[in-house]
Amino acid sequence: MPQLVTWPAVVLAFIPLFVAVDPFGLLPVFVGLTRRLTPQERRIVVRQSLATACGVAVAFLFVGRYLLQVLGVTVGDFMIAGGLLLFILAVLELVNPKGTLATIAGDVGIVPLGVPLIVGPAVLATLVLLTNSVGLGPTLIALVLNIALVGAMFWSAEQLMRWLGEGGSKVLSKIASLLLAAIGVMLVRRGLEFIGWLRPLG
């Protein structure tokens, strides 16, 4: 018999996914990575990032666990790979005065914004846990709500960029790159902790 979807279950799924997605933490990264883009290009990036994040998450929700089992890939492996990718992209952005990510408007919405920033290893691991605890329906609804919230914040980013100005956006761009590097290191550390190569901090 299909499991009924209740709002308490959706709320229970929404909160951990909200923490994993971290939409408020994503906003300065988005502004920093898209500061050189025109408003039209920025809107394209928003649509790409949301479509990529939603597609990857929903696909993983239905087939990801089985695919990982077949390939022998663990959540820890996902975290390490995603962390290394973010760290490399952040370093390239920091050392290149013209910027690396902001010059590839056709791809930045897919990588790194869609994956692994909006939907990364933490979100994928949370999806697996929530599916087992609250069910597929509430988890899917909570996922869509979180991605919609990210989209709403990205759409309002133009106002923030106008308020910051050129100088402020440049500073925010470098801060965003440092945040990307820090997130990358954090993911690698958590991946190593997950597979037992490091002891958890604290």
C-alpha positions as CSV (number, residue, x, y, z in Angstrom):
1,M,0.0,0.0,0.0
2,P,1.5,3.4,-1.0
3,Q,2.7,5.6,1.8
4,L,0.6,8.7,2.4
5,V,2.3,12.1,2.2
6,T,1.8,14.2,5.3
7,W,3.0,17.7,5.9
8,P,4.7,16.8,9.2
9,A,6.8,14.3,7.2
10,V,7.5,16.9,4.5
11,V,8.7,19.3,7.3
12,L,10.9,16.6,8.8
13,A,12.5,16.1,5.4
14,F,12.7,19.8,4.5
15,I,14.8,20.8,7.5
16,P,17.8,18.5,7.0
17,L,17.7,19.2,3.2
18,F,17.7,22.9,3.9
19,V,20.8,22.6,6.0
20,A,22.5,20.4,3.4
21,V,21.6,22.7,0.5
22,D,22.4,25.9,2.5
23,P,20.7,28.5,0.2
24,F,21.9,31.5,2.2
25,G,25.5,30.2,1.9
26,L,25.1,29.7,-1.9
27,L,24.0,33.3,-2.6
28,P,27.4,35.0,-2.2
29,V,29.0,32.2,-4.2
30,F,26.4,32.7,-7.0
31,V,26.9,36.5,-7.0
32,G,30.7,36.1,-7.1
33,L,30.7,33.6,-9.9
34,T,28.2,35.5,-12.1
35,R,29.3,39.1,-11.5
36,R,30.8,39.5,-15.0
37,L,27.7,38.1,-16.8
38,T,24.9,40.2,-18.3
39,P,21.4,39.9,-16.7
40,Q,20.3,37.7,-19.6
41,E,23.3,35.4,-19.2
42,R,22.7,35.3,-15.4
43,R,19.1,34.2,-16.0
44,I,20.3,31.4,-18.2
45,V,22.8,30.3,-15.5
46,V,19.9,30.3,-12.9
47,R,17.8,28.1,-15.1
48,Q,20.7,25.7,-15.9
49,S,21.7,25.4,-12.3
50,L,18.1,24.7,-11.1
51,A,17.4,22.2,-13.9
52,T,20.7,20.4,-13.3
53,A,20.3,20.3,-9.5
54,C,16.7,19.0,-9.8
55,G,17.5,16.5,-12.5
56,V,20.5,15.0,-10.7
57,A,18.7,14.9,-7.3
58,V,15.5,13.3,-8.6
59,A,17.5,10.7,-10.7
60,F,19.6,9.9,-7.7
61,L,16.5,9.6,-5.5
62,F,15.2,6.8,-7.7
63,V,18.2,5.0,-9.1
64,G,21.3,6.5,-7.3
65,R,21.5,4.0,-4.5
66,Y,21.4,1.0,-6.8
67,L,23.9,2.5,-9.2
68,L,26.3,3.3,-6.4
69,Q,26.0,-0.3,-5.1
70,V,26.7,-1.7,-8.6
71,L,29.7,0.6,-9.1
72,G,31.0,0.1,-5.5
73,V,31.0,3.9,-4.9
74,T,30.3,5.1,-1.4
75,V,29.0,8.5,-0.2
76,G,32.5,9.1,1.1
77,D,33.9,8.7,-2.4
78,F,31.3,11.2,-3.6
79,M,32.4,13.7,-1.0
80,I,36.1,13.4,-1.8
81,A,35.5,13.7,-5.6
82,G,33.2,16.7,-5.2
83,G,35.5,18.4,-2.7
84,L,38.5,18.0,-5.0
85,L,36.5,19.4,-8.0
86,L,35.4,22.5,-6.0
87,F,38.9,23.1,-4.7
88,I,40.5,23.0,-8.1
89,L,37.9,25.3,-9.6
90,A,38.4,27.8,-6.7
91,V,42.2,27.8,-7.1
92,L,41.8,28.5,-10.9
93,E,39.5,31.3,-10.1
94,L,41.8,32.9,-7.5
95,V,45.0,32.7,-9.6
96,N,43.4,33.9,-12.9
97,P,42.9,37.7,-12.8
98,K,40.2,37.5,-15.5
99,G,38.4,34.8,-13.7
100,T,37.8,31.2,-14.9
101,L,34.3,30.3,-13.9
102,A,32.7,33.6,-14.8
103,T,34.0,33.4,-18.4
104,I,32.1,30.2,-19.2
105,A,28.5,31.3,-18.8
106,G,27.3,28.2,-20.7
107,D,28.7,25.8,-18.1
108,V,28.9,27.5,-14.8
109,G,25.2,26.8,-14.1
110,I,25.9,23.1,-14.5
111,V,29.3,22.9,-12.7
112,P,29.8,24.0,-10.1
113,L,26.5,25.7,-9.3
114,G,24.0,22.9,-10.1
115,V,26.4,20.1,-9.1
116,P,28.1,20.0,-6.6
117,L,27.0,23.2,-4.9
118,I,23.2,23.1,-4.9
119,V,23.1,19.3,-5.1
120,G,26.3,17.8,-3.7
121,P,27.4,14.8,-1.7
122,A,25.8,16.1,1.5
123,V,22.4,16.5,-0.3
124,L,22.7,13.1,-1.9
125,A,23.5,11.4,1.3
126,T,20.6,13.2,3.0
127,L,18.3,12.0,0.3
128,V,19.2,8.4,0.9
129,L,18.7,8.7,4.7
130,L,15.4,10.6,4.3
131,T,13.9,8.1,1.8
132,N,14.5,5.4,4.4
133,S,13.1,7.3,7.3
134,V,10.2,9.5,6.0
135,G,9.5,8.0,2.6
136,L,10.0,8.9,-1.0
137,G,7.0,11.2,-1.4
138,P,7.8,13.7,1.5
139,T,11.5,13.6,0.5
140,L,10.7,14.5,-3.1
141,I,8.4,17.4,-2.1
142,A,11.0,18.7,0.4
143,L,13.7,18.5,-2.3
144,V,11.6,20.5,-4.8
145,L,10.8,23.1,-2.2
146,N,14.5,23.6,-1.3
147,I,15.5,23.9,-4.9
148,A,12.7,26.4,-5.5
149,L,14.0,28.5,-2.5
150,V,17.5,28.5,-4.0
151,G,16.0,29.7,-7.3
152,A,14.1,32.5,-5.6
153,M,17.3,33.7,-4.0
154,F,19.3,33.5,-7.2
155,W,16.6,35.5,-9.1
156,S,16.9,38.3,-6.5
157,A,20.7,38.4,-6.7
158,E,20.6,41.2,-9.3
159,Q,19.4,43.6,-6.7
160,L,22.2,42.6,-4.4
161,M,24.8,43.1,-7.3
162,R,23.4,46.6,-8.0
163,W,23.8,47.5,-4.4
164,L,27.4,46.1,-4.2
165,G,28.7,47.9,-7.2
166,E,31.7,46.9,-9.3
167,G,34.2,47.2,-6.4
168,G,32.0,45.3,-4.0
169,S,31.3,42.5,-6.5
170,K,35.0,42.0,-7.1
171,V,35.6,41.6,-3.4
172,L,32.7,39.2,-3.1
173,S,34.0,37.3,-6.1
174,K,37.3,36.6,-4.3
175,I,35.5,35.8,-1.0
176,A,33.3,33.4,-3.0
177,S,36.4,31.6,-4.4
178,L,37.8,31.2,-0.9
179,L,34.5,29.8,0.3
180,L,34.5,27.4,-2.6
181,A,38.0,26.2,-1.7
182,A,37.0,25.9,2.0
183,I,33.9,23.9,1.1
184,G,36.0,21.7,-1.1
185,V,38.4,21.0,1.7
186,M,35.5,20.4,4.1
187,L,34.0,17.8,1.7
188,V,37.3,16.0,1.3
189,R,37.7,15.9,5.1
190,R,34.1,14.6,5.6
191,G,34.7,12.0,2.9
192,L,37.8,10.8,4.6
193,E,35.9,10.7,7.9
194,F,33.1,8.7,6.3
195,I,35.4,6.0,5.0
196,G,37.2,5.9,8.3
197,W,40.6,7.4,7.3
198,L,40.2,10.3,9.6
199,R,38.6,10.7,13.1
200,P,35.7,13.1,13.2
201,L,36.6,16.5,14.6
202,G,35.3,17.4,18.1
